[in-house]
Structure formats: structure tokens, C-alpha cells
């Protein structure tokens, strides 16, 4: 009986230690996705080809977070075949009003010098509605300031446990060539997997077929 009590006490101590460590160190998660086309702000980054994507995230209980995310891209588009994003930020909720502020670095390993992009962003949300403003910056020599991007979104729950996502954004480039993009998507979550069928388009036709209207089918999982 004494040995049993000692074993139980040790087990409780181990659980308590793990919970305390998780509280102080935060939580880690991973994600992976397969999509028929990697479209970013209305423009195909893979020249209408599929992409495999994935990333890791760390979230602290205080609201501080950081992560890394990557995807294959078309080499002819940006001079590289990989996009690697790193970001850090802070998010909180005040009376149901969400606030998110952070910094993101878009890196294109093997691409031309000065092709990387830095942005700071500020997001807000309330209920199903959200807004986000991203401003290009040049914190590091050799990075590019493309301009700013404003996006509005809304996410609704539909019957049969379907999700409806709406998005519209406007890209104001530093050197002109502004455009608007929009997206409509239906999603369904099954266990840890999320299936999504989206339709996206832009009002800019100078990009060629990478900016044309298209349907995108993707499946993602959180690990």
C-alpha cells in the first residue's frame, strides 16, 4: 500500500511538472496542407500547379506567438522554388474584440538578392468579421518594400457543419499597379482534416493567367 501511494504521488508530481512546463513554455503545433494551387492575395505562386505546404507554431499563454511556414513555388515567378515565412506577434481578446499585431518575413532561398519581403501587420476581429492591414517595411538591407495590403473577411457556420469564408483585399503597390482580389470558400472539417473548395479572382489582368479566376481544392491537417 505504501508503494502504491508513493507511485501515485510520483505520477501526480510528473503530471503537475509537465503542466507547469507547458504553462511556462507555451504550446507547440504543426500543420500540413496539399492544395491544387498556391494563391496568395489573388495571385498564383505556383503558376497554376499544386503545392505542398506546412509549418510549425508556438503559442504562449500571454498571447505571444511565433512560427515558420513553407511552400513550394514556381521558380520562374520569383527566381526560387521555395517560400519560407517566419513570423512573430501578439494577439489578445478584449471584451470579444480581437487584436493581432506582428511582423512577418517572406524569404525565397536561392532567389535574387533583395527579393525577400518584410511586413508588419495589425489585425482586428469581432464575431465572424475580421480586418487586417499589412505594411511593407525595409528593416533589413536587401529586402523589398512592395507597399501595403488591406483585407476584410467574414466566416460563417452553415448547415451540415459547413463553413463559409468571404475575403476581399486591396494591394497598393509602392510603384503602382494596384489591384483588388476576392475569394469565396466552402469548408468542411472531418476529424483533424479540413477540406476546402474556394473560388478566387482579381480585377487585374496584366498578370496573365496567374491572376485569372480559378477554383482551388485543398486539404489541411493540424498535428
GUVO-290508 format. One record per residue (C-alpha): residue in one letter; z, y, x. Coordinates in steps of 0.5 Angstrom, whole numbers, plus 500, padded with zeros to 3 digits. Example, Ala and Ser with C-alpha at 12.3 -4.5 7.8 and 13.67 -1.06 7.14 Angstrom:
REM GUVO-290508
a516491525;s514498527;
REM end
This chain:
REM GUVO-290508
x500500500;x502505506;x495503509;x491505502;x495511502;x493513509;x486511508;x485515501;x489521505;x484521510;x478520505;x480526502;x481530508;x474529510;x471531503;x475537504;x473538511;x465537509;x466542503;x470547507;x464547513;x459547507;x462554505;x462557511;x455555514;x452555507;x447550505;x440548507;x434545503;x427543504;x420544500;x413541501;x407542497;x400540496;x395545493;x388545491;x387552494;x392556498;x391563494;x395569497;x395575493;x389573490;x385571496;x384564498;x387563505;x383556506;x376558504;x377554497;x380548501;x386544499;x393546503;x399542505;x405547505;x412546507;x419550509;x426550510;x431555507;x438556509;x443560504;x450563505;x455564499;x455571501;x447572499;x445572506;x439567507;x433565512;x427561512;x421558515;x415556511;x408554514;x401552511;x394550514;x389556513;x381557514;x380558522;x374563520;x378567516;x384569520;x382566527;x387561526;x388554523;x396555521;x400561518;x407560520;x412565516;x419567518;x424571513;x431573512;x434577507;x440578502;x440577494;x445578489;x446579482;x450585479;x451584471;x445580470;x441585474;x438581481;x437585487;x433582493;x432585500;x429582506;x424582512;x418577513;x414576519;x407573518;x405569524;x398566526;x399562532;x393562536;x390567533;x387574536;x392579539;x395584533;x393579528;x401578526;x404582520;x411584518;x413587512;x420589509;x421588501;x425590495;x425585489;x429586482;x429582476;x432582469;x432576465;x425573465;x422579468;x421581476;x418586480;x417586488;x415592493;x413590500;x411595505;x407593512;x411595518;x410595525;x417593528;x414589534;x408591538;x402587537;x403586529;x399589524;x401594518;x396593512;x399597507;x403596501;x403591495;x407592488;x407586484;x410584477;x412578474;x415574468;x417567467;x418564460;x420557457;x415554453;x416548448;x415541451;x419543457;x413547460;x414554464;x409560463;x408564469;x405571469;x403575475;x400582477;x399585483;x396591487;x395591494;x394598497;x391598504;x392602510;x385603511;x382603504;x379597500;x385597495;x385591489;x388588483;x390581483;x393577477;x395570475;x397565469;x400559471;x403553467;x408548470;x412542468;x418539472;x419532473;x425530477;x424534483;x417535483;x414541480;x406540477;x403547476;x396549474;x394556475;x388561474;x387567478;x382572480;x382579483;x378586481;x375586488;x368582489;x367585496;x371579499;x366574497;x368567493;x375567497;x377573492;x373570486;x376567479;x379560480;x383554478;x389552482;x392545481;x399544486;x405539486;x411541490;x418538491;x425540493;x428536498;
REM end
